Amino acid sequence: MDHGYEKAALAKRLHRIEGQVRGIERMVEEDRYCIDILTQIGAVRTALESLGLEILTDHVGHCVHGALTSGDEVAAKAKTTELLEAVQRFARTR
């Protein structure tokens, strides 16, 4: 199924975030200063939020747009509802 996002680019960003998380784990193991650890946690959170926003943007441009232009009112309504629910979930995590 085509979702509108580029899998290779998404995987690359996720691996980079995974590396950041492993770095935080090492910092904890090394008893690094709390504020330094919190700074890195903030960086991971920002990276995940940025990635989530990009996926949400792709979803609107591809999945939602496709449903709205398909002429299928049921599909358009379903994708609109799904989009609003996704935005609400995304906004709550901030």
Order of alpha helices (4+ residues) and beta strands (2+ residues): alpha-alpha-alpha-alpha
